[in-house]
Amino acid sequence: MERQTYSTNTVFENRIGYCRALRMGPHVYVSGTIGMGPDGGPAEGGAYGQSVAALERIRGALEEVGASLSDVVRTRMFVVDILENQEDVGRAHSEHFGDVRPVSSMIGITGLAAPGYIVEWEIDALVDG
């Protein structure tokens, strides 16, 4: 089975040694993705804005390996201060996956690897055909 990878060459990807997306046959996995703004820092708009920015990065990674958001079968959201941010993260999820309805987990965490970030997304997809 062919292994296809896509990298955005971020500092973390290069330093730690991973890729943004990996496809093996019909299976696609997208690494934990944070919502970066144009300046390289956290996207504006709190948990919602960061979620939308992360999902746009994920959309691009999926497309690079021949998949799309409609192929997503599992989402994982790691959320700092989940009681405060779950509604905004959930709204972004619903806007992007309301018709797809993947299985999902939203997990409360104490922090992320870079300061100012509130949410990190992981995605699994299965490409039909």
N, C-alpha and C positions, 0 to 999 in steps of 0.2 A: 504494500500500500504506500502510495506516494505521500511524503510529508512536505506540506507547503507552509511556509512561515511568512509573516509580515511584521516588520519592525518599524517603529517611528523614530528609533534612535534616540530616545530620551536618555537622560543621565542615568536614571534608575535601570532601564533596560540594559544599557551597556555595562554599568558597574556590577549589577547583580547577575546578568547573563540570562535574560529571558526575552521572548518576543511578545509583541502586542497581541497577535492572533496566530493560531495554529490550526491548520486543516489537515485531517487525515481521512481520506475517503469522504463520506458525507458528514463527518463529525467536525464541528468547528468550536474552538475554545478561545475566548477573549480574556486576557489577563485583567486583573484589577485595574480599573481606569478611573482617574480622578478628573474633575471638571476644571481644566485650565483655561484661563482667559487669554486674550491676545498678547498680554505682556508676560506670559509664562507663570503668573501667580494664579491664585484661586479666581475662578469666574465670579463676576458680580451676581447678586441676586440670591445670596444665601444658599440653602440646601436645594431649592428649586433650580436656581440658575446654574449651580455646579452640576446638578443632575442632568439638565438639558445639555450642557457643554460636554459632559462625559458621554452621554448617549450619542451625540453627534460624532465624537471621536470613535466610538464603538461602531457606529454606522459605517464610517469610512474604512475601518479595519475589516469589518465583515465584507464590504464590497471588494476590498483588495484580494480576498481569498474566494470570491465567487458566491457570497452569501448575502443575506439582507436581514433587516429587522423582522420580517415576516417568517424567517426560518428559526427564530429564537425559541428554544424549548425550556430554558431555565434562566432565571435572573437571581442574582444575589446582590443585596445592597448592604454595605457596612456603613452604619450611620453613627456619627458622634452626637451625643445628647439626643437619643432617639425619641424621647417623649416630646421634645420641642420640635424636632425636624421631620417626624414620620409623615405628617400630612403633606408637606411640600415634596418630599421624595416620592410618596405615593401618587401625587398628582402628575409628576413627570412620568412615572411608570405607566399610569393609566393613559396618558396622552400618546405614548409611544407603543404600548402593547395592549391597549384595551380590546382590540379586535383579535389579537394573536393569543392572548391569555396563557402565557407560559406558566409553569410552576415557578414559585418564587419564595425567597426568604429575605427578610429584613432583619438585620442583626445589629444590636446596639453595641458600640465599642467606645473605648475611652479616648482614642486618638488615632491619627493617621501618620504616615512617615514624614509628611511635610506640613509645616504649620499653616493654619488658616483653612485647611480643607475639612469639609464636613462629611462628605460621602464618597465612597468608592464603589464602583459597580463591577461585577463579574458576569459574563454572559456565556452560555452554551447554546449552540445552534445545531440543527440537523438539516442538511440540504437534501431536499427530495430529488430523486432521480440521479 
